[in-house]
Structure formats: C-alpha cells, structure tokens
Amino acid sequence: MTQVGSVVPKRKQTRWPLERVLFALAGTMVLLSGLLAAVVSPWFLLLTAFVGLNQWMFVVFGACPASLVLSRLGVASSCR
C-alpha cells in the first residue's frame, strides 16, 4: 500500500559512458572468440588479439576504431 501524499521519485535514466560501452563490447568479443576458438577453429583467437590491440590503441592514443564509431552514434565519454 502507498501512503496518501507520498511521492516516489523517478529514477533518472542514465546512459553508459563510452569507456563502459567499450569495456562491455571488448569483453563480449573476447568471450565470443574464446567460444568460437573452442568449438569451430583456433583461428578465432586472432579476434581476441585484435580486441586486445584495439584496447591498447585506446589507452595510448585515446581512440580506437570502435570508440570513433560509438562517438559518432552519440555515446559520450566520461573523461571529457
């Protein structure tokens, strides 16, 4: 039961920052490539290496191909 006059505050809908989206995307791709390497072919481990290379590109240069695409889609960075 709700009390008369009680106000339930609405939750502010927050969007994930670019860094969090990149982390989730990289984790998903690593898990997927590990599964594909175990089931289909070990050549899918090259996808894991590509993901790791892109993560290092983001660390060193502040941008990677995925971050450029996501920023154009409107995902904002929390570091700016």
N, C-alpha and C positions, 0 to 999 in steps of 0.2 A: 504494500500500500504506500502511496505517496501522501505526504502531508500537504495540507492546503497551504498554498503560498510558497512552497519550496521550489527552488529553481535549480534545475540540473544544467550545469554548464556544458556547452557544446565543446567537443574535442576539436582542437584546431587541427586541420588536416595538413600534415607536413609532408614535404617531398624529400626524398633521399638526395643528398648532395652527390656530386659527380664521383667523388672518391669512393663513396659507399657503393654506388652502382657499379663502378669498375671492379671493386673487390668482389662483389657478388657475381659479376659476369666472369671474371677470371676463375673463381672457384668452381663455377658451374662447368666451364670449359675444361678445366683440369680433371674434374670428376668424370665428365663425358669421355674425354680422351683416354683416361685410365680404363674405363669400362670397355670402350671400343678396342683398345690395345689387348685387353684380356680375352675378348670374345671374337674379334674379327682379325686384326693384324697388329703386330708390334709397331708397324709403321705409323700408327696413330699417336705414338709417343712424340713424334715430331710436332704435333699440335700442342702438346704440353710445353715443349721447348719454345715454340712460337709465343705462347701465352707468357712464359717467363721473360722472354726477350722484350715483349711489349710492356710488362710491368717495370722492367729496368729502364726502358725508354721514358716512361712516365716519371720515374724517380730522378733521372739525370736531366732530362730536357723539360719536364713539366707538361709533356704532352705525348700522346701515343695515338695511333690511328683510331682506336675505339673512343678515346676522350674527345677527339676532334668531331667525330660523328655524333656522339652524345651531346656535346655542347651545341652543335647546330640543331639538334632536336629539342633544345630548351632545358637541358639538365644543367643546373648552375653548380659551380664549385663552391665549397665552403671555405676555401683558402684565400679567396679574393676579397 
